[in-house]
Amino acid sequence: MKYLVMVQGSQADYEAMAGKPSAGSPAWNEKDMKAMFAFMEGINNDLAESGELVDGQGLTEPARTRSVLPGADGRPVITDGPYGETKEQLAGYWVLDCASLDRVTEIAARIQECPQPEGAPVYPVLIRPIDDGCVEAGAPQ
């Protein structure tokens, strides 16, 4: 079964990775960034080798987001920047083809071990089964 595995971040986290700290997001240095990229490259290589990796990408900062909503007059309303009602945004994802929910959960737990500076926020790694047309709502995976 295929799963979408998602990691979150905030605009402040992206700024911290660029060396600009804020309350709750300490600045990352070059060593921190290299450790994070090496860790993620290791995961991606292992998943590619096992045949479980379908796709995986990091996303740009939330400030570069564009939101398109229907307007009252039927024309789209387009705004720049992250959603106003939430701080955390999708920061990256993997599409994985795994034998079971237990296996993808094991991978998510490994992702959670990604190195980061002391005091950096910790977000959950989210797992969503991808509906292949055979999944019933509420059915266990």
TIDREN-790182 format. One record per atom (N, C-alpha, C): residue number from 1; residue in one letter; atom name; z, x negated, y. Coordinates in pm, 1 decimal. Example, Ala and Ser with C-alpha at 12.3 -4.5 7.8 and 13.67 -1.06 7.14 Angstrom:
! TIDREN-790182
n,res,atom,c3,c1,c2
1,A,N,780.0,-1319.0,-569.0
1,A,CA,780.0,-1230.0,-450.0
1,A,C,780.0,-1320.0,-330.0
2,S,N,708.0,-1285.0,-225.0
2,S,CA,714.0,-1367.0,-106.0
2,S,C,787.0,-1290.0,3.0
END
This chain:
! TIDREN-790182
n,res,atom,c3,c1,c2
1,M,N,0.0,-84.3,-117.3
1,M,CA,0.0,0.0,0.0
1,M,C,0.0,-88.7,123.4
2,K,N,-61.5,-39.0,228.5
2,K,CA,-64.5,-115.1,353.7
2,K,C,49.4,-69.3,444.8
3,Y,N,101.6,-168.1,517.7
3,Y,CA,212.5,-145.2,610.2
3,Y,C,182.2,-212.6,743.5
4,L,N,228.4,-149.2,850.5
4,L,CA,225.9,-209.5,982.9
4,L,C,366.6,-262.2,1008.6
5,V,N,377.0,-392.6,1031.1
5,V,CA,505.4,-457.4,1060.0
5,V,C,500.1,-499.9,1206.1
6,M,N,596.1,-452.2,1285.2
6,M,CA,591.1,-472.4,1430.2
6,M,C,713.9,-545.6,1481.5
7,V,N,690.0,-633.2,1578.8
7,V,CA,798.8,-698.5,1651.0
7,V,C,791.3,-654.2,1796.5
8,Q,N,907.1,-646.9,1859.0
8,Q,CA,915.3,-597.7,1995.8
8,Q,C,954.4,-708.1,2092.6
9,G,N,933.9,-681.9,2218.8
9,G,CA,975.2,-771.2,2325.6
9,G,C,968.7,-695.3,2456.9
10,S,N,1020.1,-755.6,2560.9
10,S,CA,1016.7,-693.5,2692.8
10,S,C,943.9,-786.4,2789.2
11,Q,N,911.8,-736.3,2906.0
11,Q,CA,849.1,-821.0,3007.2
11,Q,C,939.8,-939.9,3039.0
12,A,N,1070.8,-915.6,3043.6
12,A,CA,1165.7,-1024.5,3070.4
12,A,C,1157.4,-1131.6,2962.1
13,D,N,1134.3,-1091.8,2837.1
13,D,CA,1121.9,-1189.5,2728.6
13,D,C,997.7,-1276.5,2747.0
14,Y,N,887.7,-1215.8,2785.2
14,Y,CA,765.3,-1292.5,2809.2
14,Y,C,785.6,-1390.8,2925.3
15,E,N,855.2,-1345.2,3029.1
15,E,CA,883.3,-1432.8,3142.4
15,E,C,976.0,-1547.5,3099.9
16,A,N,1074.6,-1516.5,3014.1
16,A,CA,1165.3,-1620.4,2964.2
16,A,C,1087.6,-1724.5,2884.0
17,M,N,987.8,-1679.4,2807.2
17,M,CA,906.1,-1773.7,2730.4
17,M,C,821.0,-1862.0,2821.8
18,A,N,798.1,-1815.0,2943.4
18,A,CA,725.3,-1895.0,3042.7
18,A,C,820.6,-1981.0,3125.7
19,G,N,951.0,-1981.9,3088.4
19,G,CA,1048.2,-2066.1,3156.5
19,G,C,1123.2,-1999.8,3269.5
20,K,N,1107.8,-1866.6,3284.9
20,K,CA,1176.6,-1794.6,3392.9
20,K,C,1285.2,-1705.7,3332.5
21,P,N,1411.2,-1749.7,3336.3
21,P,CA,1519.1,-1670.5,3276.2
21,P,C,1553.1,-1547.3,3359.6
22,S,N,1618.8,-1453.6,3294.2
22,S,CA,1675.7,-1337.0,3362.5
22,S,C,1802.0,-1298.5,3286.7
23,A,N,1874.1,-1202.0,3337.7
23,A,CA,1995.7,-1157.4,3269.3
23,A,C,1958.3,-1110.4,3128.5
24,G,N,2016.0,-1172.7,3028.1
24,G,CA,1989.8,-1132.2,2890.8
24,G,C,1870.4,-1199.2,2825.7
25,S,N,1791.0,-1273.3,2900.6
25,S,CA,1676.1,-1344.6,2844.3
25,S,C,1674.9,-1488.0,2896.2
26,P,N,1741.4,-1579.7,2823.3
26,P,CA,1744.7,-1718.9,2868.5
26,P,C,1605.1,-1781.8,2861.4
27,A,N,1582.5,-1880.1,2945.9
27,A,CA,1453.0,-1949.1,2949.0
27,A,C,1428.9,-2023.7,2818.0
28,W,N,1306.2,-2017.2,2770.7
28,W,CA,1262.9,-2093.9,2654.7
28,W,C,1208.9,-2226.6,2705.7
29,N,N,1231.2,-2332.0,2629.6
29,N,CA,1170.8,-2460.4,2664.4
29,N,C,1057.2,-2489.0,2565.6
30,E,N,991.7,-2602.9,2584.1
30,E,CA,876.8,-2636.1,2499.5
30,E,C,917.2,-2648.0,2351.7
31,K,N,1034.4,-2703.1,2326.6
31,K,CA,1084.0,-2716.3,2189.0
31,K,C,1103.3,-2578.6,2125.8
32,D,N,1161.1,-2483.4,2201.7
32,D,CA,1181.4,-2347.2,2151.7
32,D,C,1047.6,-2281.6,2116.4
33,M,N,949.5,-2297.6,2205.4
33,M,CA,817.8,-2236.4,2183.5
33,M,C,750.1,-2297.4,2060.1
34,K,N,756.4,-2429.6,2047.2
34,K,CA,694.8,-2495.1,1931.4
34,K,C,760.4,-2448.9,1801.3
35,A,N,892.8,-2434.8,1802.3
35,A,CA,963.8,-2388.8,1682.8
35,A,C,922.1,-2247.3,1645.9
36,M,N,910.9,-2159.5,1744.7
36,M,CA,870.2,-2021.8,1719.2
36,M,C,728.0,-2016.0,1664.7
37,F,N,634.6,-2088.4,1728.3
37,F,CA,495.7,-2087.0,1682.6
37,F,C,482.2,-2147.8,1542.9
38,A,N,554.3,-2254.4,1513.5
38,A,CA,549.4,-2315.0,1380.2
38,A,C,603.1,-2218.5,1275.3
39,F,N,711.4,-2148.4,1308.8
39,F,CA,770.3,-2051.1,1217.5
39,F,C,670.2,-1940.1,1187.4
40,M,N,610.3,-1884.4,1291.1
40,M,CA,513.7,-1775.4,1272.9
40,M,C,389.5,-1822.7,1197.7
41,E,N,344.9,-1944.4,1225.4
41,E,CA,229.5,-1998.6,1153.2
41,E,C,262.3,-2011.9,1004.1
42,G,N,385.3,-2052.9,972.8
42,G,CA,427.7,-2062.9,833.1
42,G,C,425.6,-1928.2,763.4
43,I,N,477.2,-1826.3,830.5
43,I,CA,473.8,-1690.8,772.7
43,I,C,329.6,-1647.6,751.3
44,N,N,246.2,-1663.2,853.1
44,N,CA,106.7,-1620.5,840.9
44,N,C,36.2,-1694.7,727.5
45,N,N,57.8,-1824.7,716.6
45,N,CA,-4.4,-1902.0,608.9
45,N,C,41.5,-1853.5,471.4
46,D,N,171.8,-1828.3,456.8
46,D,CA,224.6,-1780.6,328.9
46,D,C,167.0,-1643.8,292.9
47,L,N,157.0,-1554.4,392.3
47,L,CA,103.7,-1420.8,366.6
47,L,C,-45.3,-1425.3,335.1
48,A,N,-118.8,-1514.7,400.1
48,A,CA,-261.4,-1530.2,370.2
48,A,C,-278.0,-1584.1,228.2
49,E,N,-195.8,-1682.8,191.9
49,E,CA,-203.8,-1742.1,58.5
49,E,C,-170.5,-1641.1,-50.9
50,S,N,-73.7,-1551.5,-24.7
50,S,CA,-34.9,-1451.9,-124.4
50,S,C,-133.5,-1335.2,-129.8
51,G,N,-225.8,-1328.5,-32.3
51,G,CA,-322.3,-1218.5,-27.9
51,G,C,-268.8,-1092.1,36.5
52,E,N,-148.8,-1099.6,94.6
52,E,CA,-88.1,-980.5,155.2
52,E,C,-127.0,-960.3,301.1
53,L,N,-177.6,-1063.8,368.0
53,L,CA,-211.3,-1054.5,510.2
53,L,C,-348.3,-990.2,527.3
54,V,N,-351.2,-876.8,596.4
54,V,CA,-476.2,-811.2,633.2
54,V,C,-512.5,-854.5,774.7
55,D,N,-413.8,-851.3,865.3
55,D,CA,-432.9,-891.2,1004.6
55,D,C,-295.7,-915.2,1065.4
56,G,N,-291.4,-994.3,1168.2
56,G,CA,-168.0,-1016.8,1242.5
56,G,C,-202.9,-1076.2,1377.7
57,Q,N,-140.1,-1024.8,1482.4
57,Q,CA,-170.5,-1070.5,1617.7
57,Q,C,-46.3,-1062.7,1705.1
58,G,N,-34.3,-1158.3,1796.6
58,G,CA,61.9,-1147.9,1904.9
58,G,C,-8.3,-1078.0,2020.9
59,L,N,65.2,-1006.1,2099.1
59,L,CA,7.1,-932.3,2211.2
59,L,C,48.0,-995.0,2343.7
60,T,N,-32.3,-972.9,2446.5
60,T,CA,-0.9,-1024.8,2579.1
60,T,C,116.3,-948.4,2638.8
61,E,N,167.2,-999.4,2748.1
61,E,CA,285.2,-942.0,2813.1
61,E,C,263.3,-796.5,2854.3
62,P,N,372.1,-716.1,2852.9
62,P,CA,361.6,-575.2,2890.8
62,P,C,303.0,-552.4,3030.6
63,A,N,321.3,-646.9,3122.8
63,A,CA,267.8,-629.7,3258.6
63,A,C,115.8,-619.7,3259.2
64,R,N,52.7,-661.0,3151.0
64,R,CA,-93.1,-654.1,3142.6
64,R,C,-140.1,-528.9,3068.1
65,T,N,-47.2,-434.3,3050.1
65,T,CA,-76.5,-309.1,2981.1
65,T,C,-146.8,-211.6,3075.0
66,R,N,-232.7,-132.1,3019.3
66,R,CA,-294.3,-21.8,3092.7
66,R,C,-264.7,104.7,3014.3
67,S,N,-221.7,207.9,3084.2
67,S,CA,-189.0,336.5,3023.7
67,S,C,-288.0,441.3,3073.6
68,V,N,-342.4,519.4,2980.9
68,V,CA,-438.3,624.2,3016.3
68,V,C,-383.3,756.4,2964.7
69,L,N,-362.1,849.3,3055.7
69,L,CA,-309.7,981.8,3022.8
69,L,C,-401.6,1088.3,3080.7
70,P,N,-402.5,1209.3,3022.8
70,P,CA,-482.5,1316.0,3082.5
70,P,C,-417.1,1366.1,3211.0
71,G,N,-496.8,1384.8,3313.5
71,G,CA,-446.6,1439.1,3439.1
71,G,C,-455.7,1590.7,3439.8
72,A,N,-388.4,1653.3,3535.1
72,A,CA,-388.0,1799.3,3545.0
72,A,C,-529.3,1854.2,3564.6
73,D,N,-615.3,1777.8,3629.8
73,D,CA,-751.4,1823.7,3655.2
73,D,C,-848.0,1786.7,3542.2
74,G,N,-795.0,1730.8,3432.7
74,G,CA,-878.5,1693.2,3319.7
74,G,C,-931.9,1551.2,3326.3
75,R,N,-921.2,1488.1,3441.4
75,R,CA,-965.8,1348.1,3453.5
75,R,C,-851.0,1256.2,3414.3
76,P,N,-882.1,1140.3,3357.4
76,P,CA,-774.8,1050.1,3315.5
76,P,C,-697.4,991.9,3432.8
77,V,N,-566.9,975.6,3411.3
77,V,CA,-480.2,907.8,3506.2
77,V,C,-452.3,770.5,3445.8
78,I,N,-490.8,665.6,3516.8
78,I,CA,-478.5,529.9,3466.7
78,I,C,-374.8,455.3,3549.3
79,T,N,-278.0,394.0,3479.0
79,T,CA,-177.1,313.5,3546.8
79,T,C,-171.1,176.5,3480.3
80,D,N,-134.1,76.8,3557.9
80,D,CA,-114.8,-57.8,3506.0
80,D,C,31.7,-78.2,3475.4
81,G,N,59.2,-171.7,3386.8
81,G,CA,197.2,-208.4,3358.1
81,G,C,254.1,-132.1,3241.2
82,P,N,375.3,-168.4,3202.2
82,P,CA,437.7,-108.3,3083.9
82,P,C,480.5,35.0,3110.3
83,Y,N,507.8,102.7,3003.0
83,Y,CA,557.2,239.7,3011.6
83,Y,C,687.2,240.4,3090.4
84,G,N,701.7,332.9,3181.8
84,G,CA,820.2,338.1,3266.6
84,G,C,946.7,374.9,3193.1
85,E,N,936.6,450.8,3084.9
85,E,CA,1056.5,502.2,3020.4
85,E,C,1114.6,410.7,2912.3
86,T,N,1053.1,296.4,2888.7
86,T,CA,1105.8,206.8,2786.8
86,T,C,1096.1,61.6,2831.0
87,K,N,1192.8,-17.9,2791.7
87,K,CA,1191.1,-160.0,2826.0
87,K,C,1117.9,-240.6,2719.1
88,E,N,1143.4,-208.8,2592.0
88,E,CA,1082.5,-283.4,2483.7
88,E,C,940.1,-234.5,2459.3
89,Q,N,853.7,-328.9,2430.0
89,Q,CA,714.3,-301.1,2402.4
89,Q,C,675.5,-369.4,2272.4
90,L,N,563.2,-330.0,2217.8
90,L,CA,510.0,-397.9,2101.3
90,L,C,466.5,-537.3,2143.7
91,A,N,521.8,-640.0,2079.6
91,A,CA,491.3,-779.0,2115.3
91,A,C,394.7,-843.2,2016.1
92,G,N,391.0,-792.0,1895.9
92,G,CA,301.6,-844.9,1794.2
92,G,C,311.5,-761.5,1669.2
93,Y,N,216.2,-782.6,1578.7
93,Y,CA,213.6,-701.4,1456.8
93,Y,C,144.1,-775.9,1343.3
94,W,N,170.5,-727.8,1224.1
94,W,CA,97.8,-767.0,1104.5
94,W,C,56.6,-638.6,1033.5
95,V,N,-60.3,-636.3,975.5
95,V,CA,-98.0,-535.3,878.6
95,V,C,-92.4,-607.4,744.9
96,L,N,-4.7,-559.2,657.5
96,L,CA,17.8,-623.7,528.9
96,L,C,-15.7,-528.6,414.9
97,D,N,-68.4,-581.9,309.7
97,D,CA,-96.7,-506.4,188.8
97,D,C,0.9,-555.8,83.1
98,C,N,108.3,-479.6,63.8
98,C,CA,217.1,-522.5,-23.8
98,C,C,233.6,-426.4,-140.6
99,A,N,289.4,-477.5,-247.6
99,A,CA,308.9,-398.3,-368.3
99,A,C,415.0,-289.1,-351.4
100,S,N,509.3,-311.0,-258.9
100,S,CA,617.9,-213.4,-246.5
100,S,C,684.9,-223.1,-109.7
101,L,N,761.5,-119.5,-79.7
101,L,CA,841.7,-119.6,42.9
101,L,C,946.9,-230.7,35.6
102,D,N,999.6,-256.8,-83.6
102,D,CA,1096.3,-365.8,-98.6
102,D,C,1034.0,-499.2,-59.4
103,R,N,909.0,-522.8,-99.2
103,R,CA,843.4,-649.7,-66.4
103,R,C,822.1,-662.7,83.5
104,V,N,772.9,-558.9,148.5
104,V,CA,748.3,-567.6,292.9
104,V,C,880.7,-579.2,368.5
105,T,N,986.8,-521.6,316.7
105,T,CA,1119.3,-534.8,377.4
105,T,C,1167.7,-678.7,366.2
106,E,N,1139.7,-742.8,253.6
106,E,CA,1172.7,-884.5,235.2
106,E,C,1100.0,-971.0,339.6
107,I,N,974.1,-939.0,365.3
107,I,CA,896.6,-1012.5,465.7
107,I,C,954.8,-988.5,604.8
108,A,N,989.7,-863.4,636.1
108,A,CA,1048.3,-831.2,766.7
108,A,C,1179.7,-907.0,787.2
109,A,N,1258.7,-919.8,682.2
109,A,CA,1384.9,-995.3,693.0
109,A,C,1356.0,-1142.0,723.2
110,R,N,1249.8,-1195.0,665.0
110,R,CA,1211.9,-1333.6,695.0
110,R,C,1167.9,-1346.8,841.0
111,I,N,1090.0,-1252.0,889.3
111,I,CA,1044.9,-1254.2,1028.9
111,I,C,1165.1,-1254.6,1122.5
112,Q,N,1268.5,-1181.2,1086.4
112,Q,CA,1389.4,-1170.7,1167.9
112,Q,C,1458.9,-1306.0,1185.5
113,E,N,1426.4,-1403.2,1100.0
113,E,CA,1487.3,-1535.2,1107.9
113,E,C,1416.6,-1628.6,1205.7
114,C,N,1318.5,-1578.3,1278.6
114,C,CA,1242.7,-1661.4,1373.5
114,C,C,1336.9,-1728.5,1472.8
115,P,N,1323.1,-1859.3,1491.8
115,P,CA,1412.0,-1928.6,1586.3
115,P,C,1385.6,-1885.5,1730.3
116,Q,N,1493.8,-1881.1,1806.8
116,Q,CA,1485.1,-1850.6,1949.3
116,Q,C,1607.4,-1909.7,2018.4
117,P,N,1601.7,-1921.6,2150.2
117,P,CA,1716.3,-1980.2,2220.3
117,P,C,1843.3,-1896.4,2203.4
118,E,N,1955.8,-1964.3,2206.9
118,E,CA,2086.0,-1896.5,2201.2
118,E,C,2094.2,-1793.4,2313.3
119,G,N,2136.2,-1672.7,2279.3
119,G,CA,2153.6,-1567.3,2378.7
119,G,C,2030.5,-1481.4,2402.1
120,A,N,1918.8,-1513.3,2337.1
120,A,CA,1798.0,-1431.1,2352.5
120,A,C,1820.1,-1297.4,2282.4
121,P,N,1761.5,-1189.7,2335.0
121,P,CA,1780.5,-1058.9,2272.4
121,P,C,1722.3,-1054.6,2131.5
122,V,N,1784.2,-975.5,2048.0
122,V,CA,1738.0,-956.3,1910.7
122,V,C,1688.2,-812.1,1898.4
123,Y,N,1566.7,-797.9,1848.5
123,Y,CA,1506.6,-666.2,1829.7
123,Y,C,1483.3,-642.8,1681.4
124,P,N,1480.5,-517.3,1639.8
124,P,CA,1450.1,-491.6,1498.9
124,P,C,1303.7,-522.8,1469.1
125,V,N,1276.2,-556.4,1344.7
125,V,CA,1139.6,-564.8,1295.2
125,V,C,1112.2,-427.7,1233.6
126,L,N,1009.9,-361.4,1282.4
126,L,CA,979.9,-224.9,1239.7
126,L,C,871.7,-223.6,1133.3
127,I,N,889.1,-138.5,1033.3
127,I,CA,792.7,-123.8,924.4
127,I,C,744.7,20.8,922.2
128,R,N,612.5,38.8,923.4
128,R,CA,555.0,173.1,910.8
128,R,C,446.4,169.6,804.3
129,P,N,458.1,252.6,700.5
129,P,CA,348.3,262.2,605.2
129,P,C,223.9,314.7,676.8
130,I,N,109.2,263.2,638.4
130,I,CA,-16.6,310.4,695.1
130,I,C,-67.5,422.4,606.1
131,D,N,-91.9,535.9,664.1
131,D,CA,-135.1,654.0,590.0
131,D,C,-278.3,634.2,542.1
132,D,N,-294.4,628.8,412.4
132,D,CA,-428.2,613.8,355.2
132,D,C,-485.0,747.5,310.4
133,G,N,-421.1,854.7,354.4
133,G,CA,-464.7,988.4,317.2
133,G,C,-395.9,1040.3,192.8
134,C,N,-317.2,955.6,127.9
134,C,CA,-248.6,994.8,4.0
134,C,C,-99.1,1011.8,23.1
135,V,N,-49.3,983.7,144.2
135,V,CA,93.9,988.3,169.3
135,V,C,130.9,1126.5,223.2
136,E,N,229.3,1189.4,160.1
136,E,CA,278.9,1316.6,209.2
136,E,C,393.0,1291.0,307.0
137,A,N,401.0,1372.2,412.1
137,A,CA,509.8,1356.4,510.6
137,A,C,644.0,1364.5,439.1
138,G,N,730.7,1269.3,467.7
138,G,CA,864.5,1268.4,411.8
138,G,C,873.5,1210.2,272.1
139,A,N,758.7,1176.6,211.6
139,A,CA,761.6,1122.3,75.2
139,A,C,807.8,976.8,77.7
140,P,N,888.0,935.1,-18.7
140,P,CA,928.5,793.4,-23.0
140,P,C,808.2,705.5,-52.3
141,Q,N,813.6,582.6,-1.0
141,Q,CA,703.3,489.0,-21.3
141,Q,C,739.7,397.1,-132.5
END
